[in-house]
Structure formats: C-alpha cells, structure tokens
Amino acid sequence: MKIRRRKRYLLCAAAALLVLGDCSGTAVCAAQTLPPVTLSSDASMPETLLDVSGDDILPMLDPGLSDEELRAYYGDSVFIGDSIMLGFRNYSAKQETYVHDIQFLAAGSYGVNNALKPVKGDNVHPKYNGQKYQLWDAIPLIGSKRAFIMFGMNDIAPLGLEGARDKYKELIDKILETSPDLEIHIISMTYTLKGKGKKVLNNTNIDAYNLLLQEMAEENGWKYIDLCTVTSDGEGNLAADCCSDGFVHLTKTAYTLWEAELINYANAVASEEEEAAEGTQIPADALPQ
C-alpha cells in the first residue's frame, strides 16, 4: 500500500475522551495505541464527539489516508468475531465508505472455545460462501493479509480470564500455521451497559481481560486496537446511546465511532510503516562515492 503523509489537525484527546471514556483508568486505553481523533481543518469543533450525531462524525474527520488507501488496507483484511462483530458486518454492508469492502468471519455466540471445535453438528462456526469453516481453513480461501479478531464475550464465563486468553493464543497459533504471513490485530472486548453485567461478565473483568489481551499482543508482536473506549460512557461502562439491547450489543452510533477509530488506526499503522522505512534508508552522504 502506498503511504502518503498529509498535514492533519488534532482535536485534544482529553476533550474527546472526556465523554468517550478512558477504560476505567486501566492501561487499556485508546490514547496508548491510537492518535487523538483527527478533524479536518474546516470543521467546527464540538465539545465532544458524542455531541455530534453518528452520521455527522465521519464527514468531520480528515482521513489522512485517502479513501482508496483505506479501501486497500481494510479490503485486504478479515474481521473475525461474535454477534458484536456480526453487527459491524451488517452496518458495513449498508455503507458506501471503505468499511463496505471488509470481509467478515463472524457468527452469533462465537468465541475462541467454539472456534477450536471441529466443524460438525451444531458447533458454532462462521460461514464462507455458504459453508461452515474453521478459521485457519477459511482465511486462506479469502486471501486476507491481516486479521482483526474480537473474542471474549462468550469465553470468559466458561474459561475464566486467563483461560480465555490462553485459548485465544492457541487459536491464533493454529491460524498462523496455515497463514504464517498473516498480520494479527487484536480488538478489545467492549463493555456492558451500566449495572447490567451478569456474574463474571462485568466491566471490571472486561477491563482486566482487555489488559491481558494487550499484553498478549505485545508479547507476540501482534497489534492491539482499543474499540472499547470510543463506545464508553467515561465511567467504565457501555454508553447508553451505543447500546441497542440494554446489555452489550451495539447501535449504529457505536459502529460509526468504530469506523472513525479504524481510520485513526490505519493512519497510525501507516505512519509507523513510513517511519520504519525511512529508518532503513542509508543517508546519501554515507553512500560510497
């Protein structure tokens, strides 16, 4: 993908995240992995992004990368997950932006525990071209260069926090056996609505689990993207206008915030790649004459 560096205008992260949330003060925060929200130079600046309707957020952003570059980056990606990811698939199918080109492997009630089971009977697996596959078989068929994976909602109750993390690692290792060059991007688990957590599926555990995922990504050279913070109420819960069912599932507003954050993420990755490429170049005065 050709990388272009464009001048960008930054909205102060503190102002934007005042309402968008900070993952309850844990180390799993957007400010650590993503740049601040970026507005175009002619945008009138709201006090917070949640003061803007979902349909108005994306036009205010200066994408940095062009739409063509975003389509190339995410068009070569597969997004994997449970019913929350399924909601993003349904959202993306209705958009005319870069997210329309994303490939998905998602299923309701899906998780790392299910993903490791054989494809038979009623075992839950996503479909590709109408047929169920295990992930390590489906991804080569799609031909994706990178995978964005979001699991945990259906795993931490039966497996516990560390058990779910360990199964996650086992699953990714199996995926990399058949797709050794695949880029792995771990997506944070999102919150439940305030006061609606059920037993171990509560926001305190979700924070702890996200920290385990971030550490796992760092230890293995994978990337981590926080999509929890942008849908937070600032107090460690899912924001009310981001919740569609009074529990955990997301609204169009939430997925619009995801779409905006994914633009920031692609810009950050592009900047890292560009800086790495510049760092490998030999200065002209060091070349033999």
N, C-alpha and C positions, 0 to 999 in steps of 0.2 A: 504494500500500500504506500503510495506516495504521501509524504508528510509535508504539510505546509504550516509554517508558523505565522499566525496572524496576531495583530495587536488586539488585546482583549481588555474589557473594562470590568472590574471586580466589585461586586457587592460585598460589603463587610460580612464575613462569616458569622460573626457574633450576632448581628442583627437578623440574618436569615435564619439562624439556628435557634433563636430565642423561642420561637414557637415550634419550629420543626423538630426540636428535640436534641438531646445530647447523649442518648443511650444510658441515662441514669448515672452519668459520671464514670462509667467504666472505660476501659481502654478501647472499646469497640465503637469508635466514633468516626463520622464521615470526614471530619477535619484532618484525621490522621492518614486517610487513604485517598482523599479526593481534594481537588482545589475548591475554593469557595464558589458559590453559584455565580455565573457569569451573565451579565446583562449587556445588551447591545448599547452603543454609545448614545442612541437617541431615545432610549427607554426612560419613561418616567419611573422613578424608583419608589416602589411601595414600601411600607414599613416592614412587612414580612411577605413571603410568597403565599402564605395562606390567606392574605388579604386579596388575592387575585384568584379569579375563577380558573378551574383547571384548563379550560380551552384557551385562556389568555396567557398561560405561563410560557409555553414553548415559543410563541412569536417574540417574546421579550428577550429570549436568550440569544447571545451571539454564539453560534455553534462552534467557532474555532475551525474545526474540520468542516469541509463542505458537506452538503447532503450526499453527494456522490461518494465521498470518502467514508462517511458514516455507513452508507449502504454497503460499501465494500467490506468494511470491518465487521459489521454485525450480520451481513449476509453470509459471511463465512463462519458464522457461529451457530451453535445449537444451545438452546436454553432448556434445562432439564429440571423437573421438579414435580410437585404435588398439585393439589387443586388451586393453590395460590398462584402457581406458575401457569396453570391452565387458564386462570382468569386473565393473566397477561397475554396469553396466546389469543384469547377471544378479543381482548382490547386491541391488540396489534393488527389483527385481521381487518379491523374497521378503519385503520389509519392509512394515510397516504404518505407518511413520513418513512424514515429509514426502518422503523420497527416492523413495517409490513413485510420486510424481506427476511426476518428472522425465522429460522427453523426451530421447531419445538419437539421435545420428547417429554410429555407431561401426562399425568393421569391422576384422577381423584384418589385419595387415600394412599398415594405412593410414598415410598421412603426408602432409605438405604437397606432396611431389613427385607422389604419386598423385592428390591432390585437384585438382590443376591439369590433369590429363589429361582428355581427352574421355570421355564415357560410351559406351564401345564395347568389344566383345571381352571380354578377361579383365581389363581395367583395374579396379583395386580402388576401389569407392565404396560408401558405406553405402546401405541401402535404407530407403525410407519408403513405407508401405503396399504393400510387396512389390516396389517398383520402385527401381532404382538412380537416384541423382541426384547432380549436383554440389552442393556445399554452398550456393552462392549461389542455387540454384533450390529446394532443399529447405527452407531456413529460412523463406522467405515462406509456404510451404504450411503449415508448422507454426504460424506466427504468433508465434514467440518474441520476447520483449522483450530478452533477453540471451543471449549465448552464452559458455559456458565451454569453452575449447579447450585440448587437450593433445596436442601433437605433438613429435616429435623422435627417438623411439626407432628409427624406420625411416628417418630422414633424415640423421643426422649422419655415417653411414658413406659414403653416396654423394655427399653435398653438402658435407661439412665443416661446422664450427660456424657460421661466418659465412654460408656459402652456405645452410644450412638456415634461419638467422634471416632472410635476405633473402627466401627463398621464402615463409616464414611471413608476412612483411609483405605480399608480393604477393598471397597468398591472402586475407588479411583485407581488403585494399583491394578485391578483387573482391567479397567478401561484402557490404561496405558500399555498393557500387554499387547493389545491389538491395534492401538493408536499411539505409538511411542512419541510422536512429534506433536501430539495434541496439547494446546495450551489449556491449563486448568485455571478457572476463575471461580472461587467460592463466594456465593452470595449469602449474606447474613440471613438468619431467620427473623421474621417480623413479629411484632408484639401482638398481644391480645388487647381487647378493649378494657379500659379501667374497671377493675373489680370483677371481670368475667373469666379470669383464669380458672382452670379446672385441675385440682390436685397438683401434680408435678408440672403440668403445662401452665406455668405462670411466668410473669415478666421478670422476676428475679432469676429464675432458672434460664430464661431465654437470654438474658444478659450474660450469664455465666457460660452458656453454651456457645454464644457468639464469640466470646473471648477464646474458648477452646478452638473454635474453627479458625480464628485469626492466627493463633499460634501454630496450628497445624499447617496452614498455608505458608507461613513464614519459614517453618522448619523444612518444608519440602520444595521451596522455590516456586510455589504457586501464588497466584494473585488473590486478593480478597477485596470484595466490594460491599460496602455497607448500604443496603437499601432499607434498613430498619429506621435509621434516624430521620430520613425525609418524611416518613409517614407517622412519626411520633408526635405526641401532644406536648413534648418538652418535659414531661414528668415520668418518662419511662413506660408509657402506655401507647397503644394504637390510638391515633387521633380519631375523634368521633366522625368527622366527615371523610375519613379514609376507610371506615368500616362499613361493610354492606349488610352484615347479618347479626350485628350485636355481639360478635365474638371475635373472629380472626380474619374473615375474608375481606377483600379489598374492593374499593369503589373505583370508578373511572378517574376521580381526582387523584387517588393514590397511584394508579398506573401512569397518569400524566406526570406525576412527580418522579416516578421511576424513569420514565422516558427522558426527562430533563437531566436526571442524575447520571444516566447512562451516556449522555452527551459529554458531561464533565469527565466521566471515567475514560471514555475513548480519547478525549483531549489529553488527559494525564498520561495515558499509555503512550500516545503519540509523542508527547514531549520527552518522556523517558527514553523512547527508542531513538529520537533525534539526538538527544544529548549523548547517548551511548555511542551512536555512530560518529558524532563529532569527536568524542574522546578517543576513538581508534584511528582517527586520521593523523598522519605524520605531518607536522608543520613544514611548510615549504622550505624554510631555511635549514631544516635538518636533512633534507634530501641531498643525495650525492650530486655534485656539480659535474 
